Amino acid sequence: MFSTTSLSGGKAEQYAQLAAQAEALLAGESDRIANAANLSALVYHALPALNWVGFYFFDGTELVVGPFQGLPACVRIPLDRGVCGAAARSGQTQRVDDVHAVPDHIACDAASRSELVVPLFRDGALVGVFDLDSPDPARFDVEDQEGLEEIARMYVQSLP
């Protein structure tokens, strides 16, 4: 049986603890939906100041919403729009301090002020993105980016 524990220590220690919890959740499971659902819930409840955490999967044309925690979300995101589209197109994590400053930002939740989106690639092919929103401006820093990129890497490694 899996159980979460409160994160403690500095940010690096907290992300190490979160990665250990994620590893336990993913152990022995390769279903992409199950793992995305559990990781979304884990991260949403473990980290402060988040209002949306989830996955968008690439269907060959655009990003389609997958498992998430938060308010109902945009269902489809074209690759040429928004922060999620930019991450998918560029293959680079997007860390945005103020989403209102992004001309083509797609506001699924009007309360969102900052966003971090990690692209998911397996064997060079786009799988989707791991998307986190916060109602706080500049919520995400380099340590958050590195910690969440590790969670995303673990997710991709869990895929068959």
Secondary structure, 3 states (H helix, E strand, C coil): CCCCCCCCCCHHHHHHHHHHHHHHHHCCCCCHHHHHHHHHHHHHHHCCCCCEEEEEEECCCEEEEEEEEECCCCCEEECCCHHHHHHHHHCCCEEECCHHHCCCCCCCCCCCCEEEEEEEEECCEEEEEEEEEECCCCCCCHHHHHHHHHHHHHHHHHCC
